[in-house]
């Protein structure tokens, strides 16, 4: 199982970077997770648009889903249009991005399936378990299992007891860490810090922690130091091009 970071900026892409975007591969099956701003060009450096087998979107903020539109265009408008792409997202999360084009233009290019907590889904070689996590809009925490490995991804989230279930014994926890140590009061119910992520990874027994969604143009060192206060396992920050081979 291989996990590749296409981008990890929160809110907007810093120069030369992209917002949230990840590819998970196993047994030749490729899942694109959260195609945020500027993700598609990074994806196309690694594969053709028609080689994506499924898309997962945690929530409807554009830094997590805006590049679904050009991905669907690249598939639908090709000389040989690609097969219908399964797209999984919380109910209503993609209404805005799918409304960017006339329905006829993308007709037949995708099938939209709703992510619902408590209902496991089989996606290629993966089992997907979904967790309802608090954010400004509905947000789905994703737990993907396959080949004896588990990857857990928080999307964007505030404090929740569900995080421990999401991340329990995961081989990799990809955790939102917008701020190093303290989330401003107005956002505290809806976002996390690197300090929070380290505590979650430690309590859940995650084997590796990847911090993502840092505020653009902020250095990685304060986030790594904050998470390292409570988490002693392998620790890094999501940056474009990072690939983790989980065996």
Backbone bond lengths (Angstrom), bond angles and torsions (degrees), N, CA, C in turn:
res aa  C-N    CA-C-N  psi(-1)  N-CA   C-N-CA  omega(-1)  CA-C   N-CA-C  phi
1 X - - - 1.465 - - 1.521 108.41 -
2 X 1.324 116.09 133.41 1.460 120.91 -177.06 1.525 110.14 -128.76
3 X 1.331 115.23 135.99 1.460 122.53 -179.11 1.518 108.25 -120.69
4 X 1.348 116.71 124.20 1.460 121.96 -178.21 1.519 110.29 -120.78
5 X 1.313 116.43 133.00 1.458 122.33 176.95 1.528 108.94 -90.77
6 X 1.319 116.53 122.51 1.464 121.58 172.71 1.523 110.77 -91.58
7 X 1.323 116.78 -32.41 1.460 122.49 178.10 1.513 109.98 -167.34
8 X 1.337 115.72 158.14 1.456 119.06 -178.69 1.513 114.37 -144.47
9 X 1.338 117.95 12.89 1.471 119.94 179.22 1.533 110.89 -73.25
10 X 1.308 116.12 142.13 1.453 120.24 170.50 1.515 110.69 -91.24
11 X 1.321 116.74 148.60 1.468 124.84 171.02 1.529 113.67 76.85
12 X 1.332 118.97 -59.40 1.466 122.21 177.17 1.529 107.58 -150.73
13 X 1.337 117.57 159.77 1.463 119.13 -178.57 1.522 112.18 -82.50
14 X 1.313 116.39 127.84 1.461 120.24 172.63 1.529 108.87 -68.07
15 X 1.331 116.63 164.92 1.461 121.11 -178.62 1.525 110.84 -54.61
16 X 1.339 115.34 128.20 1.456 120.77 178.09 1.510 114.80 75.22
17 X 1.335 117.71 8.56 1.459 120.83 -177.65 1.529 110.03 -126.86
18 X 1.320 115.52 -178.54 1.459 122.04 178.83 1.513 109.52 -134.78
19 X 1.316 115.20 161.71 1.460 120.27 173.64 1.532 109.62 -78.24
20 X 1.315 116.57 -169.77 1.459 121.23 -174.78 1.521 111.30 -51.23
21 X 1.320 115.65 131.35 1.454 121.56 177.15 1.516 109.30 -175.06
22 X 1.320 116.62 127.82 1.457 121.35 -174.17 1.529 109.41 -144.15
23 X 1.326 116.15 150.35 1.455 121.78 173.82 1.523 108.53 -121.56
24 X 1.317 115.76 128.62 1.463 122.52 175.50 1.521 107.95 -112.86
25 X 1.337 116.49 125.59 1.466 121.82 -176.57 1.523 110.52 -123.65
26 X 1.322 114.75 138.45 1.464 120.71 175.74 1.522 108.08 -160.68
27 X 1.321 116.27 131.52 1.464 122.63 178.95 1.532 111.63 54.37
28 X 1.329 116.67 36.62 1.458 121.24 178.22 1.513 115.49 78.62
29 X 1.327 117.79 2.71 1.465 122.91 -179.25 1.527 108.18 -99.78
30 X 1.341 116.34 133.58 1.456 121.45 -174.56 1.525 111.25 -119.71
31 X 1.323 115.23 121.16 1.459 121.85 178.35 1.526 108.67 -110.72
32 X 1.318 116.70 125.00 1.462 122.25 173.76 1.524 108.06 -93.94
33 X 1.316 116.03 125.10 1.459 121.86 -177.41 1.526 109.22 -112.55
34 X 1.324 116.52 123.39 1.472 123.83 175.66 1.537 113.13 56.27
35 X 1.332 117.62 76.46 1.468 120.53 177.17 1.531 111.69 -78.63
36 X 1.329 116.70 79.52 1.457 121.57 -179.00 1.519 112.33 -80.15
37 X 1.342 115.75 -174.21 1.464 121.70 -179.21 1.537 111.90 -48.32
38 X 1.333 116.42 132.11 1.477 124.62 171.84 1.519 113.56 70.61
39 X 1.313 118.13 12.10 1.464 120.78 -179.32 1.528 111.86 -76.31
40 X 1.346 117.20 -37.37 1.466 118.36 -173.10 1.530 113.39 -58.67
41 X 1.341 121.01 -45.96 1.469 117.94 179.02 1.526 113.00 -58.07
42 X 1.333 117.23 -35.86 1.472 120.22 178.26 1.518 110.69 -69.32
43 X 1.315 116.25 -37.71 1.456 120.18 177.13 1.531 110.69 -62.48
44 X 1.342 116.18 -44.76 1.462 120.93 -175.42 1.526 112.52 -70.64
45 X 1.326 117.82 -12.93 1.460 120.18 171.61 1.520 111.51 -73.11
46 X 1.337 116.40 -17.13 1.463 121.35 -174.24 1.521 114.19 -113.16
47 X 1.330 116.52 -24.28 1.463 120.15 -177.45 1.515 109.34 -160.87
48 X 1.327 115.65 166.15 1.455 121.53 174.62 1.525 109.35 -80.38
49 X 1.327 116.28 155.55 1.462 119.95 -179.20 1.524 111.41 -58.55
50 X 1.345 117.45 -36.98 1.459 119.83 -177.06 1.531 112.71 -74.29
51 X 1.339 117.37 -7.28 1.463 120.21 -179.07 1.520 113.16 -87.39
52 X 1.327 117.45 -4.48 1.470 120.86 173.54 1.533 107.82 -76.68
53 X 1.329 116.24 128.36 1.468 120.50 -175.99 1.521 113.48 -95.01
54 X 1.323 118.03 -23.77 1.469 121.41 179.78 1.525 108.16 -164.37
55 X 1.322 115.72 156.50 1.473 122.37 177.58 1.524 108.43 -126.43
56 X 1.326 115.23 135.94 1.464 121.87 173.62 1.524 108.25 -118.97
57 X 1.331 116.80 133.76 1.459 121.91 179.23 1.523 108.21 -125.90
58 X 1.336 116.37 124.83 1.465 119.43 -177.80 1.519 113.08 -74.58
59 X 1.356 116.43 -36.77 1.458 119.38 -179.11 1.523 109.94 -163.96
60 X 1.336 115.61 171.91 1.447 121.17 -167.42 1.510 117.28 -89.34
61 X 1.316 120.32 9.68 1.457 119.99 175.55 1.532 109.41 -71.51
62 X 1.350 117.74 141.07 1.463 119.41 -171.10 1.518 114.82 -64.08
63 X 1.340 118.65 -24.37 1.463 118.46 177.09 1.528 111.90 -71.99
64 X 1.339 115.85 1.26 1.470 121.00 175.56 1.524 113.44 -121.88
65 X 1.328 117.88 -8.28 1.474 117.27 -175.32 1.519 115.22 -146.49
66 X 1.351 119.66 -4.08 1.467 120.52 -172.51 1.523 113.07 -58.82
67 X 1.335 117.73 -35.95 1.459 119.39 -175.78 1.526 113.50 -82.35
68 X 1.325 116.85 6.78 1.459 118.62 167.44 1.525 110.11 -63.25
69 X 1.338 116.48 -36.01 1.464 119.84 -179.21 1.530 112.68 -60.30
70 X 1.334 119.96 -54.98 1.466 117.89 178.89 1.525 113.16 -66.62
71 X 1.332 118.41 -28.49 1.467 119.30 175.44 1.522 110.43 -62.46
72 X 1.333 117.03 -45.68 1.460 120.02 179.25 1.524 110.96 -66.11
73 X 1.326 117.61 -37.49 1.464 120.63 175.94 1.532 110.71 -60.40
74 X 1.339 115.83 -45.47 1.460 119.94 -177.69 1.525 111.30 -62.04
75 X 1.319 116.48 -31.52 1.460 120.21 179.37 1.529 111.86 -82.12
76 X 1.346 116.16 -43.05 1.467 119.95 -174.25 1.522 112.69 -75.06
77 X 1.332 117.50 -31.60 1.455 121.21 -173.70 1.521 113.75 -98.23
78 X 1.319 116.82 4.30 1.462 120.37 177.50 1.528 110.58 -66.76
79 X 1.332 116.24 158.07 1.467 120.20 178.40 1.520 111.03 -55.50
80 X 1.354 115.05 -37.70 1.461 120.56 174.46 1.526 106.71 -119.15
81 X 1.342 117.71 94.13 1.470 120.30 -176.04 1.527 112.21 -54.08
82 X 1.331 114.97 140.97 1.455 121.17 -178.55 1.523 110.87 -73.82
83 X 1.324 114.59 164.45 1.459 120.46 175.58 1.529 109.97 -63.28
84 X 1.311 115.65 160.66 1.467 121.59 179.55 1.530 109.70 -58.60
85 X 1.324 116.62 128.28 1.459 122.31 -175.90 1.528 110.87 -92.87
86 X 1.329 119.19 121.70 1.468 120.52 174.20 1.535 110.40 -69.48
87 X 1.318 115.79 124.18 1.462 122.29 179.60 1.525 107.51 -122.01
88 X 1.325 116.40 122.61 1.468 122.26 -176.77 1.522 108.93 -113.51
89 X 1.333 117.40 128.77 1.460 121.89 -177.66 1.528 109.13 -157.30
90 X 1.330 118.04 161.49 1.459 120.19 173.64 1.523 110.78 -61.12
91 X 1.331 117.81 154.03 1.472 120.62 -179.07 1.529 112.17 -54.13
92 X 1.324 116.32 127.24 1.455 121.59 176.27 1.518 115.56 78.90
93 X 1.334 118.63 -5.91 1.457 120.84 -173.18 1.521 112.99 -64.08
94 X 1.330 117.25 -28.93 1.460 120.51 -174.39 1.527 113.20 -105.91
95 X 1.317 117.45 10.67 1.471 119.58 -178.61 1.523 111.72 -54.97
96 X 1.330 117.64 -44.80 1.463 120.91 -175.23 1.532 111.65 -69.42
97 X 1.323 117.46 -46.38 1.460 118.89 -176.54 1.532 111.12 -70.22
98 X 1.321 117.51 -32.95 1.466 119.80 178.85 1.527 111.67 -75.01
99 X 1.338 117.21 -18.04 1.466 121.22 178.30 1.525 112.69 -84.06
100 X 1.328 117.89 -1.66 1.464 120.27 -179.46 1.520 112.04 -67.67
101 X 1.329 118.15 -25.26 1.461 122.06 -179.95 1.520 110.56 -121.84
102 X 1.320 114.91 154.75 1.460 120.16 172.02 1.523 109.25 -56.92
103 X 1.333 116.80 137.20 1.462 120.48 -177.11 1.521 112.45 -56.30
104 X 1.325 116.80 -34.73 1.463 119.91 -177.95 1.526 111.79 -65.22
105 X 1.327 116.32 -30.49 1.460 120.06 -177.25 1.524 111.64 -64.82
106 X 1.328 116.85 -39.56 1.461 121.24 -177.57 1.519 112.04 -104.14
107 X 1.316 117.67 7.34 1.469 120.90 -177.63 1.523 110.06 -56.98
108 X 1.318 115.20 130.34 1.453 121.02 178.26 1.510 114.73 81.97
109 X 1.336 117.17 -0.13 1.464 118.94 -177.40 1.522 113.19 -88.96
110 X 1.333 117.19 -15.88 1.466 119.57 -178.23 1.519 109.92 -152.24
111 X 1.314 114.77 160.69 1.466 121.68 170.47 1.522 107.09 -125.68
112 X 1.316 116.45 125.97 1.458 121.96 -174.97 1.521 109.84 -95.57
113 X 1.328 115.80 127.05 1.455 121.67 -179.20 1.525 109.13 -127.29
114 X 1.320 116.46 135.68 1.464 121.30 -173.88 1.523 111.70 -84.94
115 X 1.324 115.15 134.29 1.454 121.78 174.03 1.523 109.04 -85.83
116 X 1.327 115.53 127.03 1.464 119.50 -179.51 1.522 109.60 -133.70
117 X 1.352 117.51 127.90 1.467 120.46 179.00 1.524 111.40 -57.19
118 X 1.327 115.34 144.35 1.448 120.75 176.62 1.512 114.97 84.56
119 X 1.331 117.31 -1.36 1.463 120.89 179.85 1.523 108.79 -121.49
120 X 1.335 118.87 94.52 1.471 120.57 179.60 1.526 111.19 -60.51
121 X 1.323 115.63 147.02 1.449 122.41 -178.80 1.530 108.83 -127.82
122 X 1.327 116.97 138.53 1.458 120.92 173.13 1.528 108.09 -93.58
123 X 1.337 116.11 122.18 1.458 122.44 178.56 1.521 106.99 -125.30
124 X 1.324 116.65 102.75 1.456 119.94 -174.44 1.517 109.52 56.87
125 X 1.355 117.91 -128.55 1.464 120.59 -179.32 1.528 113.48 -84.67
126 X 1.316 117.58 4.62 1.459 121.68 -174.57 1.525 112.07 -104.47
127 X 1.328 114.76 147.33 1.464 121.45 163.73 1.523 106.43 -101.03
128 X 1.313 116.06 129.53 1.459 121.74 179.24 1.519 109.65 -110.52
129 X 1.332 115.90 124.11 1.465 122.26 170.89 1.522 107.88 -111.71
130 X 1.323 116.25 136.57 1.466 122.92 -172.68 1.523 110.18 -113.71
131 X 1.322 115.76 138.05 1.461 121.98 -179.29 1.531 109.21 -125.44
132 X 1.310 116.16 134.02 1.464 122.17 178.98 1.523 108.47 -81.67
133 X 1.335 116.77 111.34 1.456 121.72 -176.90 1.520 110.48 -118.92
134 X 1.336 118.06 145.77 1.468 121.28 -172.27 1.523 113.40 -76.05
135 X 1.329 115.81 130.66 1.458 123.17 174.80 1.524 106.98 -151.98
136 X 1.319 118.19 -178.77 1.461 121.36 178.39 1.528 111.47 -64.78
137 X 1.312 117.12 -25.99 1.468 123.70 175.06 1.523 106.99 -130.78
138 X 1.342 118.72 164.99 1.461 119.50 178.74 1.530 111.80 -54.00
139 X 1.330 115.91 131.60 1.462 122.37 -174.34 1.524 109.36 -133.29
140 X 1.330 115.79 132.86 1.462 121.83 -178.32 1.521 110.33 -106.73
141 X 1.331 117.29 114.47 1.450 120.21 167.97 1.521 108.83 -72.40
142 X 1.329 117.41 139.57 1.461 122.16 -173.00 1.527 110.16 -117.43
143 X 1.319 115.72 130.27 1.465 122.12 175.00 1.523 107.48 -123.36
144 X 1.332 116.10 111.60 1.462 122.02 -176.13 1.516 109.77 -110.63
145 X 1.335 115.42 125.97 1.459 121.82 -178.11 1.518 109.36 -119.36
146 X 1.339 116.08 139.53 1.455 120.15 177.02 1.513 109.95 -176.88
147 X 1.334 116.61 141.88 1.454 120.11 178.11 1.512 113.84 59.92
148 X 1.331 117.10 29.19 1.455 120.57 -179.90 1.517 114.68 77.08
149 X 1.342 117.53 10.08 1.456 122.02 179.42 1.520 110.22 -120.45
150 X 1.350 115.97 155.44 1.460 121.76 -179.33 1.517 109.55 -133.18
151 X 1.332 115.71 130.16 1.460 121.87 171.88 1.523 107.69 -117.86
152 X 1.324 116.34 129.95 1.466 121.99 178.47 1.520 108.87 -117.07
153 X 1.323 115.90 137.53 1.475 121.69 -178.30 1.517 108.76 -134.87
154 X 1.323 115.91 129.35 1.466 120.50 -173.45 1.520 114.05 -83.38
155 X 1.378 118.74 -15.51 1.458 117.05 -162.96 1.521 107.49 59.90
156 X 1.326 118.10 -144.02 1.470 121.51 173.53 1.515 107.89 -105.28
157 X 1.327 117.18 130.73 1.456 118.48 -173.57 1.520 112.66 -152.01
158 X 1.318 114.70 149.78 1.443 121.54 167.60 1.519 110.13 -92.14
159 X 1.329 117.94 -169.73 1.460 121.61 -179.00 1.529 111.16 -62.42
160 X 1.327 116.56 139.04 1.459 121.43 178.92 1.518 109.70 -162.82
161 X 1.339 116.05 138.53 1.463 120.55 174.93 1.526 110.96 -65.10
162 X 1.333 117.72 -22.66 1.455 122.15 -179.57 1.528 112.47 -65.87
163 X 1.318 117.54 -20.99 1.455 120.38 -178.56 1.525 112.00 -61.56
164 X 1.316 117.64 -33.86 1.465 120.36 179.81 1.520 111.05 -68.74
165 X 1.322 116.91 -38.09 1.465 119.92 176.10 1.521 111.07 -68.51
166 X 1.315 116.42 -40.72 1.464 120.98 178.05 1.524 111.02 -58.30
167 X 1.333 116.67 -45.57 1.463 121.69 -170.19 1.515 114.61 -96.53
168 X 1.327 119.10 -0.02 1.463 121.90 -172.50 1.531 111.52 -55.34
169 X 1.341 115.45 119.48 1.469 123.62 175.55 1.530 113.03 55.16
170 X 1.328 117.75 25.67 1.469 120.74 178.98 1.527 110.07 -67.68
171 X 1.321 115.55 144.45 1.459 119.81 173.57 1.522 110.95 -71.38
172 X 1.332 116.03 -28.69 1.467 121.85 177.02 1.514 109.12 -145.68
173 X 1.320 116.37 126.27 1.460 122.33 171.42 1.520 107.77 -108.84
174 X 1.337 116.18 118.89 1.459 122.78 175.58 1.527 105.81 -100.69
175 X 1.322 116.55 110.99 1.462 120.58 -168.06 1.520 111.69 -123.17
176 X 1.324 115.55 131.29 1.461 121.49 173.22 1.528 109.64 -60.44
177 X 1.335 115.43 133.36 1.462 121.28 -178.64 1.531 108.11 -146.50
178 X 1.325 115.92 63.99 1.460 121.08 -173.18 1.523 111.73 -58.81
179 X 1.317 117.00 -38.74 1.464 122.12 -179.30 1.531 109.29 -118.66
180 X 1.339 118.32 153.11 1.463 119.17 -179.33 1.531 113.57 -66.45
181 X 1.346 117.23 -54.40 1.462 118.72 -171.81 1.526 114.43 -123.12
182 X 1.320 118.17 -34.59 1.459 119.58 -173.21 1.509 110.08 -138.16
183 X 1.328 115.32 128.40 1.455 121.66 175.44 1.533 108.14 -86.14
184 X 1.331 119.37 131.94 1.473 119.89 177.13 1.523 111.83 -53.02
185 X 1.332 116.03 147.86 1.459 121.43 -171.71 1.530 112.75 -53.16
186 X 1.349 117.08 -40.77 1.461 118.90 -175.16 1.530 112.45 -67.94
187 X 1.331 116.63 -22.34 1.465 120.50 -179.88 1.523 113.01 -107.62
188 X 1.318 117.58 -1.87 1.463 120.99 -173.82 1.534 113.84 -56.51
189 X 1.346 120.51 -33.90 1.470 118.44 177.91 1.527 114.02 -75.71
190 X 1.355 116.92 -8.96 1.467 119.14 -167.27 1.530 114.94 -124.07
191 X 1.335 118.35 -11.54 1.456 122.21 -179.03 1.524 109.91 -133.77
192 X 1.333 115.96 169.19 1.463 121.12 -177.29 1.519 110.83 -127.77
193 X 1.318 114.54 164.52 1.458 122.25 174.96 1.530 109.39 -110.12
194 X 1.320 115.74 166.74 1.459 119.80 173.87 1.525 110.66 -62.84
195 X 1.320 116.50 -34.35 1.463 120.37 176.15 1.528 110.10 -60.50
196 X 1.341 117.01 -44.45 1.466 121.57 177.07 1.534 110.46 -60.41
197 X 1.324 116.21 -44.54 1.465 120.53 -177.24 1.516 111.22 -62.76
198 X 1.330 116.85 -40.65 1.457 119.88 177.88 1.517 112.19 -62.81
199 X 1.302 116.86 -40.86 1.465 120.56 178.82 1.526 110.87 -64.97
200 X 1.327 116.82 -42.19 1.462 120.44 178.84 1.523 110.60 -63.17
201 X 1.333 117.25 -47.18 1.463 120.91 -179.06 1.516 111.31 -60.61
202 X 1.323 116.60 -41.61 1.464 120.51 -179.98 1.524 111.70 -66.31
203 X 1.334 116.72 -47.67 1.463 121.00 -178.46 1.520 112.23 -65.83
204 X 1.337 117.16 -33.25 1.461 121.19 -177.26 1.521 112.73 -86.01
205 X 1.307 117.80 -10.03 1.451 120.52 -178.83 1.514 113.84 74.08
206 X 1.332 117.60 30.29 1.464 120.98 178.64 1.523 109.89 -68.38
207 X 1.340 116.07 137.97 1.459 120.44 -176.00 1.516 112.59 -76.39
208 X 1.337 117.13 -26.47 1.473 121.31 -178.87 1.515 108.33 -149.50
209 X 1.338 116.80 145.81 1.462 122.28 -179.23 1.522 109.69 -123.86
210 X 1.325 115.14 128.51 1.462 122.29 175.94 1.523 107.88 -118.56
211 X 1.320 117.14 115.52 1.467 122.52 179.71 1.519 109.59 -84.66
212 X 1.325 116.41 134.76 1.456 119.73 -178.85 1.520 110.65 -140.33
213 X 1.363 115.40 173.36 1.461 122.85 177.63 1.523 111.83 66.55
214 X 1.331 117.45 27.98 1.465 119.46 173.94 1.523 109.59 -63.53
215 X 1.317 115.91 150.80 1.454 121.21 177.98 1.531 108.32 -59.43
216 X 1.342 118.76 135.58 1.466 120.50 -176.01 1.536 112.90 -55.58
217 X 1.327 114.22 142.95 1.469 123.12 176.53 1.526 113.48 65.17
218 X 1.329 117.49 20.83 1.457 119.66 173.30 1.528 108.80 -99.48
219 X 1.317 118.04 145.49 1.467 120.21 -179.65 1.523 111.68 -70.66
220 X 1.322 115.28 153.51 1.463 120.59 -178.62 1.529 112.43 -77.05
221 X 1.326 117.48 -27.55 1.460 120.76 -169.67 1.532 114.07 -58.42
222 X 1.354 120.40 -45.15 1.467 118.35 179.21 1.533 112.96 -61.68
223 X 1.336 116.81 -37.43 1.466 119.80 178.39 1.517 110.72 -66.21
224 X 1.318 117.19 -44.29 1.462 120.43 179.57 1.527 111.11 -63.19
225 X 1.313 116.45 -40.55 1.466 119.94 179.50 1.523 111.22 -65.41
226 X 1.333 116.48 -41.20 1.466 119.76 -179.18 1.525 110.90 -66.08
227 X 1.330 117.36 -46.56 1.465 119.94 179.62 1.521 111.11 -64.79
228 X 1.330 116.69 -35.25 1.453 121.03 -178.59 1.513 114.41 -70.20
229 X 1.317 117.59 -10.74 1.473 119.99 176.89 1.513 111.93 -64.97
230 X 1.355 117.20 -30.29 1.462 119.79 -177.80 1.523 113.43 -122.12
231 X 1.343 116.85 -12.08 1.465 120.01 -176.91 1.526 109.25 -118.29
232 X 1.330 116.57 126.62 1.465 120.74 -174.68 1.514 113.28 -107.00
233 X 1.339 118.19 0.64 1.451 121.28 -179.43 1.516 112.34 -83.19
234 X 1.332 116.96 -177.92 1.463 121.10 177.35 1.526 110.93 -57.26
235 X 1.315 115.89 133.68 1.460 121.52 -169.44 1.516 109.29 -141.64
236 X 1.340 117.03 133.76 1.464 120.67 178.02 1.521 109.34 -154.09
237 X 1.337 115.11 172.44 1.459 122.56 178.75 1.524 108.58 -111.65
238 X 1.325 116.97 137.85 1.459 122.02 -178.88 1.523 110.46 -67.17
239 X 1.320 116.72 120.68 1.456 122.41 174.85 1.518 108.18 -136.53
240 X 1.328 115.87 146.71 1.449 120.67 -175.46 1.516 112.46 -53.96
241 X 1.328 117.16 130.88 1.451 123.14 178.96 1.509 114.19 97.83
242 X 1.338 118.11 -13.94 1.459 120.60 178.18 1.526 109.78 -65.68
243 X 1.323 116.37 128.21 1.467 121.74 177.77 1.521 109.13 -124.57
244 X 1.314 116.31 131.75 1.455 122.86 177.82 1.519 109.00 -117.17
245 X 1.318 116.74 121.04 1.463 122.26 176.90 1.523 107.84 -96.17
246 X 1.328 115.38 112.53 1.465 120.68 -175.68 1.514 112.63 -95.15
247 X 1.337 117.55 6.71 1.451 119.92 176.17 1.516 112.61 81.73
